[in-house]
Amino acid sequence: MLNQNVARGVFLAAVALFFASNALRYPIGDLAHAGPGLFPLLICVPLLIIAGAIIWQARLSEAVSL
């Protein structure tokens, strides 16, 4: 049986990785002269961290079925 919280975390990680891969196609630049790919990349990194925390917490808690 699939844990619903793990599925949510995996879906969030997949969305973040999709947008991060698309953000890497644009020039990143640096913080002084930001390119068009910097902002989406800066948003995707915390989303990946949150997705990892959701998956980690779901593995430690009781399963919630779909």
C-alpha positions as CSV (number, residue, x, y, z in Angstrom):
1,M,0.0,0.0,0.0
2,L,1.3,3.4,-1.0
3,N,1.7,6.0,1.7
4,Q,-0.2,9.1,0.7
5,N,2.3,11.5,2.3
6,V,5.2,9.8,0.5
7,A,3.3,10.2,-2.8
8,R,2.8,13.9,-2.0
9,G,6.5,14.4,-1.3
10,V,7.5,12.5,-4.5
11,F,5.1,14.6,-6.6
12,L,6.5,17.9,-5.1
13,A,10.0,16.7,-5.7
14,A,9.1,15.8,-9.3
15,V,7.6,19.3,-9.9
16,A,10.6,21.0,-8.4
17,L,13.0,19.0,-10.5
18,F,11.0,19.7,-13.6
19,F,11.2,23.4,-13.1
20,A,14.8,23.3,-12.0
21,S,15.8,21.4,-15.1
22,N,14.0,24.1,-17.2
23,A,15.6,26.9,-15.2
24,L,19.1,25.5,-16.0
25,R,18.4,26.1,-19.7
26,Y,18.5,29.9,-19.1
27,P,21.6,31.8,-18.1
28,I,21.8,31.9,-14.3
29,G,24.2,34.9,-13.8
30,D,25.1,35.8,-10.2
31,L,23.3,37.6,-7.4
32,A,24.6,41.0,-8.6
33,H,23.5,40.5,-12.2
34,A,20.8,37.9,-12.0
35,G,19.9,36.0,-15.2
36,P,16.4,34.8,-16.0
37,G,17.1,31.3,-14.7
38,L,18.2,32.4,-11.2
39,F,14.8,33.1,-9.6
40,P,13.2,29.7,-10.6
41,L,16.3,27.9,-9.4
42,L,16.1,29.7,-6.1
43,I,12.5,28.7,-5.7
44,C,13.1,25.1,-6.6
45,V,15.9,24.5,-4.1
46,P,13.6,25.1,-1.0
47,L,10.9,23.1,-2.7
48,L,13.2,20.1,-3.0
49,I,14.2,20.5,0.7
50,I,10.5,20.6,1.7
51,A,9.8,17.6,-0.4
52,G,12.7,15.7,1.2
53,A,11.4,16.7,4.7
54,I,7.9,15.5,3.7
55,I,9.2,12.1,2.5
56,W,11.4,11.7,5.6
57,Q,8.6,12.6,8.0
58,A,6.2,10.2,6.1
59,R,8.7,7.3,6.5
60,L,8.9,7.9,10.2
61,S,5.2,8.3,10.9
62,E,2.2,5.9,10.5
63,A,1.1,5.3,6.9
64,V,-1.9,7.2,5.5
65,S,-3.5,5.1,2.8
66,L,-4.7,6.4,-0.5
